[in-house]
Amino acid sequence: MKRSILALLLLLSSISYAQNITINELDVDTDGVDDKEFIELRTANPNTSLNGHVMVLFNGSSSGGNQSYIAYTLDGITTDINGIAVLGGPELTPSADEILPINFFQNGTDAVGIYQGDETDFPDQTLATTNNLVDAIVYETDDAENTTLQNLLGLSEQIDEDVNGQKDTQSIQRANDGSWYVADPTPKQLNDGSGVIFKVVDISVSQSVIAEGEDLDITLTSSQPVDQDVSIDFSISSGDFNDQDFTGNLQVNLTTGTSAASTTLTILEDGVQEGAEFMDIILGDLPQNFIPDNDNLEVVVTDSDFQVDPWGTPLNPTFDQVSSTAPDDYYSSADGLAGQNLRDAIQSIIADQSVVRAHSYADAYNIIEEADENPENSNEVWMVYTEESRAKYLRQSGAAGTGFWNREHTFPRSRGDFFSIDDDDIAFGMNTWWTTNADSTRHANSDAHALRVVDANENGSRGNKHYGDYTGPAGNQGSFKGDVARAVFYLALRYEDLQIVNGFPNTNNQLGDLATLLNWHENDPPDDFEMNRNNVVFNWQKNRNPFIDHPELVSFIFGDEFGNVWNEDLSIETTPAIDILITPNPSSGNIRIKTEHPSELAIEIFDLNGKSVKRKKVQPNEKFRLEQSRGVYFLKVMIDDKHIFKKLILK
């Protein structure tokens, strides 16, 4: 009996000892976007499971109220031969045992607690507590003292990571006597330099972006020469990229006395248009006393197969390659109306609650990636303002913006007051959406007609400036000006409360400058790129931008034609009993009207605003010259008592 009791006591003692988890090192503020933050946990025994424990982060700011903001399970994590486990950001070296998101730990007067239990025990805004607490630290980055948070966690001090004035490059570390100090980080090793010193394996590649058909050299380097032959396996399959996409050996052999070896893979041309793929190089099980310096290294494989469309970019526009996909009767309910009645009728079409869809802000990425595709390369998108293309895979995902693209609200949402809504960052897809109407101003946040692909840094430069105050980056050719004008005109018509006004107002829901935007619209008419964009968004949202289909509507709703009757046939090619051909079209100004009808032709030319700008009589098949400036016009040809409208592009 005594032996049984003694054995039980020894077992309980062993369990208690194995579960003695301490915070050994903490780095909450690293250079840049905080992708190297980490926490290092230590157990008294090596190779100890952390199952049954949870890491809880507490916000000690005045708004945080010493309450939890993250609970992270430690289940599935085991310490190494030195009794250490590291949880850290994706760019930490040596690589963390558990990868945490960027900027996981808040700066400021906050705390980390290790508890027995799981994440369900700590819902958001749980007050800091000592119940089931195993270890904790209250830290700061040159911030005020928070004795309340210390008391709640049973602590008497707060550790400043910036005590040496180097918070971006140093970490908080625990000495063997339990005290804290700040020094250069030492992830994956004991703070006093004792224990097993690991050989660290680094993965490097000959290029981080590779095209199909090229060779990729993969090199593994050990921090110390190996004392015996070592073979290290790795895998590179990731998503759609698999062993059918390459040839080569997925093993590197380091011979005795060496510290590096390489292998070469050939990326195959598969003849499939699939866009960029991502190869993730992941180390297999490493020999004893080896750890990865980096792991899960990503290489972008660009597709050599891409589509080229027959229409031009906004810098080199075409006007006769893309037709509207609007149904024939799409605008018929507005035909023959004027003033407010016309405005209401068009709004009813593009905000029809029974038809029009609103998608999430996450889905907007998928829509504009298709709508703003570069006609010269389907693997790229065309960026507004900077007037250049960029690879689709370079969509911004972190804080860094240089070289990336993101979403631009042509009507800044801070001015429109339509910020994200519940579930707005959940991708729905084409078969799931919200119903919407003219009063649903919040849905303007994800309306793809007014969102454009943009250089991430230029997006920041534009900010929420009004157009006219903002005219694009230096040296731009203005190819975006009509596009953004029609986008914000659409938004102001589609949603109640949004207005386009003169000047640069500071009033919510108003954007300027109306005069500038009217000028931009007239001088940069809709081209094939914009019409294709209208068709793509129509496929998703089931509504169109009417100012692309019927550019003259801008003047009838926002300009000096307001109050006059709008007739849809002004901008539609009709097919009466007469047959004519305008050639060439687009034209530099010299045109002829081909027809078998022998009578003299009377022509009238209308600009985008629907104004008559020229009348002339010409003979059939006779070449004549028009002196109008570059743009889109509507040519009315009258023969006897019949007439026909044709679109004419002057370039």
C-alpha angles and dihedrals in degrees: 000000000000089000090053092050091047091050091049092050091049090050093050090047090051092049092049091048093049091051095051098119120179134182103246102176138002131190112180102163122047132166118284119353097357095253092142099055115129148168121213118207124196134200127197091236125050122244092024122162116234092204114142095034134103133198113223125193119207128201110224097182122114090257094043095058095208089289131138122267100173133027112189123187119230093200112131095025120116128186120239133240089290092049092253133133122178127204111190152141124292095258097049115125125238087039116257121248088229120030115225126196120265114276092014096154120057119231119232134051100340140130145225121212129187112209139179106245135050139281093271088068089065113049115180114292095025109157115244111264143174093224107124089350114161100177138341145179132200109208140179140190099219093311138134124288116263107197091168092063090045091053093047089057095040094247131134102201144045120216120222114212088195096055089117093041091250105099092146093057106030137065139209111255135186121231123216090259091057097255123126131239136169122237143132111313120267106186117180095016136081112267094236093053095248128122128050113341106215128219104238118218117211125197118212132171134203090239135004093212117046133174127225110271095035131109123245122204114208116195128190116200127190120212087229132028112266118248093213138020110289130191118200122191126203137178130219105184113124128164110309092356107090144145090294089067100060147024127217145081119299093204133084121201120207112195124213113289095016129105103196141043136167144208130196127225126192115217109219127227103231100181091232122126101227108136124232119341128199124231113201113199106209124181117231125220107321124218117262115291093019122113131178119259088196130000138181090038111188124222120185115225110202119210117244089198114078139149125249115203124214094237128081136247119256088263092055102027129191123197107191107053104075126054127198115263092207114129113256092252097041094115099025094109089063097047114118095014130122141198119348091355090059092046092050092048094052091045090052089056098048095039099040105151092208093056114018120089131208117206131196123272088248091056089052088072090060092047098049092042086063097035095049096041113145107252089214095055125017091205090067139063128220115238123218119229096014090055097217141107130251134186113269093231090063092079108143114256103159138038095277112093105178110113094006136100132219141164123302122202103213086198099046109238092221087063094040092045092223104130125166118300134206111306090004092133094052113099111234105178129214095300097054125058146132123262110242143183142182092285094054094095091159089068090065085080091075101026104131094203087072099034121088137183108255140174104265095230093046088052087060092047092053091047108160097323119146118247108262089037085055114043100164134267121320114285097018118152096219096245090140099050100089090041095057092042092056090043094057092040087056092049093049090052097040097052129046116235095030114111140181109214141170119271129009106301127191092207120116116254093021128110130183164249105037095176091050093049093048089052092047091050093052096044096045106042124192113283134188093276090058094044091051088049090052090052093049095050090045088058090057105032099028092228134090140217100250092199090066094048093041109018091178088069089077090071093044092053105027105015143054095295090069108129095028121110116262118215117195094210088071090081103028127090105236127198109219125158092287123081122206138163124205110210134223100018116197090040139182088223105284109101142155131204111226117206139140090226109109099206126101114270124230112205132189123189123211126193126221091277092058093251120142107241102171143014123195143159119224138171121249112272091006116139113233136166132240118203097199119127124258114292147079120307137174116234118206111199117194123195116178105311096339131084140186133194121222131179113239125194119202113196 
